[in-house]
């Protein structure tokens, strides 16, 4: 019969072995993070996103694996890509873009989802920013202050602006709030609005003609997917019709628009990674309030300013994060 000391030793040894095995299993676990993006490859997995995760102890090839899926702006691909990530048993999905977030939500009610979305409440991703519902949290890219600031910058750069054209795409309800927020901001500054409907690339020529005929002298580009895909053409049309333009993203300025004022991409990556880190360490999305961007970039295209006969105020140039010459 086993005596007490032998019994204790056996139990202790067994517990120790089990603890060591559990520890080894814990150390060897690789957490899988799915990236679902509306955009093209290489759509941003921002360097700050990976840097923030690494700072928190998450290293690709060691305890972290990334599974990235890109829709290449083909929205019909998003549902299948989202379901594919779910089948891979990812521990969290990072959804870049409102449509990506909607696809992820439809694909799983349980896998945590961190989104960067234009209007998470308006499109039904969550019912409350302070207390997210279900398995989703992340970044909300809308805000009345942002729309107003963008228009204030436009007015500072081009004081003579009186009437602002706002292209909108009724085929994409995800950007309804961005359109309305922009219209409200224009009116709050005492400027007139010219709403121009654009549903397809073939509509642009006539739409900008209508804007010019209505007396518009400026235009605001919202980051609708159609507009992003056609940003070069939109910038060219704005210049041809002598419209000073300001946009939601620097891609428009690099394509020839006059200015942009938008959230800093690196900062967004850092914020998204912070959500992911907390979730991988046990936090529930419902316990993490939705945040808004904290850093913004002003980008100015001086070549376009010259073509429009504009002189950008030195005070505005001094505040710019990037000047394209």
C-alpha positions in Angstrom: 0.0 0.0 0.0 1.4 3.5 -0.9 2.3 5.5 2.2 1.3 9.1 2.6 4.6 10.6 1.5 4.7 8.5 -1.6 1.1 9.5 -2.3 1.8 13.2 -1.8 5.0 12.9 -3.9 3.0 11.1 -6.7 0.2 13.7 -6.6 2.7 16.6 -6.5 4.7 15.2 -9.3 1.5 14.7 -11.4 0.4 18.3 -10.7 3.8 19.6 -11.5 3.9 17.7 -14.8 0.4 18.9 -15.6 1.4 22.5 -14.9 4.5 22.2 -17.0 2.5 20.7 -19.8 -0.1 23.4 -19.6 2.6 26.1 -19.5 4.3 24.6 -22.5 1.0 24.5 -24.3 0.3 28.1 -23.4 3.7 29.3 -24.6 3.4 27.4 -27.9 -0.1 28.7 -28.7 -0.1 30.9 -31.8 -2.9 33.4 -31.9 -4.4 34.0 -35.4 -5.5 37.5 -36.4 -7.6 37.9 -39.5 -7.3 41.1 -41.6 -10.3 41.7 -43.9 -9.9 44.7 -46.1 -12.1 46.4 -48.7 -9.1 47.7 -50.5 -6.3 46.2 -52.7 -3.1 44.4 -51.9 -1.1 45.7 -50.3 -4.0 47.3 -48.4 -2.6 48.6 -45.1 -1.7 46.4 -42.4 -0.1 49.6 -41.1 3.5 49.3 -39.8 2.3 50.9 -36.6 -0.2 48.1 -36.3 2.6 45.5 -36.2 4.9 47.7 -34.1 2.2 48.1 -31.5 1.5 44.4 -31.3 5.3 43.7 -31.1 5.6 46.1 -28.3 2.9 44.1 -26.4 4.8 40.8 -27.0 3.0 39.6 -30.1 5.5 38.4 -32.7 4.7 36.9 -36.1 6.1 33.4 -36.4 6.3 33.0 -32.7 2.9 33.6 -31.0 1.1 35.5 -33.7 -0.1 34.6 -37.2 -1.8 37.0 -39.6 -4.3 35.9 -42.2 -4.9 38.8 -44.6 -7.8 38.9 -47.2 -8.2 41.7 -49.7 -11.4 42.4 -51.6 -9.6 44.6 -54.2 -12.7 47.0 -54.0 -14.9 44.1 -55.3 -17.5 44.2 -52.5 -19.2 41.0 -53.6 -16.0 39.1 -52.5 -16.2 40.3 -48.9 -18.8 37.7 -47.6 -16.7 34.7 -48.8 -13.5 36.2 -47.5 -15.1 36.8 -44.1 -16.4 33.3 -43.9 -13.0 32.0 -44.9 -11.4 33.8 -42.0 -14.0 32.3 -39.7 -13.2 28.8 -41.0 -9.6 29.4 -40.2 -10.5 29.8 -36.6 -9.0 33.2 -36.2 -9.0 34.6 -32.7 -10.0 38.1 -33.9 -10.9 39.8 -37.1 -9.7 43.3 -38.0 -12.2 44.7 -40.5 -10.8 47.7 -42.5 -13.8 49.6 -44.0 -17.5 49.7 -43.3 -18.4 47.0 -45.9 -15.7 44.7 -44.5 -17.1 45.2 -41.0 -20.6 44.4 -42.2 -19.4 41.2 -43.9 -17.5 40.1 -40.8 -20.5 40.7 -38.6 -22.7 38.6 -41.0 -20.1 35.8 -41.0 -19.8 35.3 -37.2 -21.7 36.3 -34.0 -18.9 35.0 -31.8 -15.4 35.8 -33.2 -14.3 39.2 -31.8 -14.2 41.9 -34.5 -12.3 45.2 -34.5 -13.5 47.6 -37.1 -12.5 50.8 -38.7 -15.9 52.1 -40.0 -17.3 55.3 -41.2 -20.5 55.2 -39.2 -20.8 52.0 -37.0 -24.1 53.1 -35.4 -25.7 54.2 -38.6 -24.9 51.0 -40.5 -25.9 48.7 -37.5 -22.5 47.4 -36.4 -23.3 48.5 -32.9 -26.1 50.4 -31.1 -23.9 52.4 -28.8 -20.3 53.7 -29.0 -19.7 53.8 -25.3 -21.1 50.3 -24.8 -20.7 48.3 -28.0 -23.1 45.4 -28.5 -22.2 41.9 -29.4 -18.8 40.9 -30.6 -17.7 44.2 -32.2 -15.8 47.3 -31.3 -13.2 49.5 -33.0 -12.9 53.0 -34.5 -15.6 55.3 -35.7 -14.4 57.6 -38.5 -17.3 60.0 -38.4 -17.7 63.2 -36.4 -19.3 66.6 -36.9 -16.1 68.3 -35.7 -14.0 66.5 -38.4 -16.4 67.6 -41.2 -16.4 71.1 -39.9 -12.6 71.3 -39.6 -12.2 70.1 -43.2 -14.5 72.9 -44.5 -12.8 75.5 -42.3 -9.4 74.5 -43.8 -10.9 74.8 -47.3 -12.3 78.3 -46.5 -8.9 79.4 -45.0 -7.1 78.3 -48.1 -9.6 79.7 -50.5 -11.5 82.6 -48.8 -13.5 83.4 -51.9 -15.4 80.1 -51.8 -19.1 80.6 -51.7 -20.7 77.5 -53.1 -19.5 73.9 -52.4 -20.3 70.8 -54.5 -20.8 67.6 -52.6 -20.7 64.5 -54.8 -22.6 61.6 -53.3 -23.3 58.0 -54.3 -26.8 56.8 -53.3 -25.8 53.3 -54.2 -23.6 53.1 -51.1 -25.7 53.8 -48.0 -22.6 53.4 -45.8 -21.5 56.9 -46.6 -24.9 58.6 -46.1 -23.8 60.0 -42.7 -20.6 61.3 -44.2 -22.5 63.1 -47.0 -25.0 64.6 -44.5 -22.2 65.6 -42.1 -20.4 67.3 -44.9 -23.5 69.2 -46.1 -24.3 70.3 -42.5 -20.7 71.6 -42.1 -20.9 73.5 -45.4 -24.1 75.2 -44.3 -22.8 75.9 -40.8 -20.1 78.1 -42.3 -22.7 80.1 -44.2 -21.8 78.5 -47.6 -24.2 77.2 -50.2 -24.3 73.5 -51.2 -24.6 71.8 -54.5 -25.4 68.2 -54.2 -24.4 66.1 -57.2 -25.5 62.5 -57.6 -22.9 60.0 -59.0 -23.7 56.3 -59.2 -21.1 55.1 -61.8 -18.0 56.3 -63.5 -20.0 57.3 -66.6 -21.8 59.9 -64.4 -18.8 62.0 -63.4 -18.5 64.2 -66.5 -22.2 65.3 -66.4 -22.1 65.7 -62.6 -19.2 68.1 -62.6 -20.8 70.0 -65.4 -23.9 70.4 -63.3 -21.8 71.6 -60.4 -20.1 74.2 -62.5 -23.4 75.3 -64.0 -24.9 75.7 -60.5 -22.0 78.1 -59.6 -19.9 75.8 -57.4 -16.4 77.0 -56.8 -15.2 74.1 -54.6 -15.9 70.4 -54.1 -15.5 68.0 -51.2 -14.5 64.4 -51.9 -15.9 61.8 -49.5 -14.0 58.5 -49.3 -16.7 56.5 -51.0 -15.3 53.4 -52.7 -16.4 54.6 -56.2 -14.7 57.9 -55.6 -11.5 56.3 -54.3 -11.3 54.1 -57.4 -12.0 57.1 -59.7 -9.9 59.7 -57.7 -7.6 60.6 -60.5 -10.5 61.3 -62.8 -12.3 63.3 -60.1 -9.2 65.4 -59.4 -8.8 66.1 -63.2 -12.5 67.1 -63.5 -12.3 69.4 -60.5 -9.3 71.1 -62.0 -10.9 71.4 -65.4 -14.0 73.0 -63.9 -11.9 75.3 -61.7 -13.1 73.8 -58.4 -10.9 73.9 -55.3 -11.1 70.5 -53.8 -10.6 69.0 -50.3 -10.8 65.3 -49.6 -11.1 62.7 -46.8 -7.8 61.1 -47.7 -4.3 61.9 -48.9 -4.7 59.4 -51.9 -6.9 62.1 -53.5 -4.2 64.7 -53.1 -1.6 62.5 -54.6 -4.0 62.0 -57.5 -4.3 65.8 -58.0 -6.8 67.2 -55.5 -5.9 70.4 -53.8 -6.0 69.3 -50.1 -7.0 66.6 -47.7 -7.6 66.5 -44.0 -8.0 63.0 -42.6 -7.1 60.6 -39.8 -3.4 59.6 -39.8 -3.0 56.1 -41.1 -0.2 55.1 -38.7 -2.2 56.4 -35.7 -5.2 54.3 -36.8 -3.0 51.2 -37.0 -1.8 51.8 -33.5 -5.3 52.2 -32.1 -6.5 49.1 -33.9 -3.6 47.0 -32.6 -4.4 48.2 -29.1 -7.9 46.8 -29.4 -6.4 43.5 -30.7 -3.9 43.2 -27.9 -6.6 43.7 -25.2 -8.9 41.1 -26.9 -6.1 38.5 -27.2 -5.4 39.0 -23.5 -9.0 38.2 -22.6 -11.0 41.5 -22.9 -14.4 41.3 -24.5 -15.3 43.7 -27.3 -18.5 44.8 -25.4 -16.2 46.1 -22.6 -14.1 48.2 -25.0 -15.8 51.5 -26.0 -15.6 52.5 -29.7 -13.0 55.2 -30.2 -12.4 58.0 -32.7 -9.1 58.9 -34.4 -6.8 61.0 -32.4 -4.3 62.3 -35.0 -5.0 63.9 -38.3 -3.0 64.8 -41.4 -3.2 67.9 -43.6 -1.8 67.4 -47.1 -1.6 70.2 -49.7 -0.8 69.9 -53.4 1.0 73.1 -54.4 1.1 72.0 -58.1 -2.7 72.0 -58.1 -2.9 75.3 -56.2 -0.7 76.9 -58.9 -2.9 75.4 -61.7 -5.9 77.0 -60.0 -4.1 80.3 -59.5 -4.2 80.0 -55.8 -1.7 81.2 -53.2 -2.0 79.0 -50.1 -1.5 81.1 -46.9 1.9 80.5 -45.3 0.2 79.8 -41.9 -1.7 76.9 -43.5 1.4 75.6 -45.2 3.3 75.7 -41.9 0.6 73.4 -40.4 0.7 70.9 -43.2 2.0 67.4 -42.5 2.9 67.0 -46.2 3.3 69.4 -49.1 3.3 68.0 -52.6 5.2 70.3 -55.1 
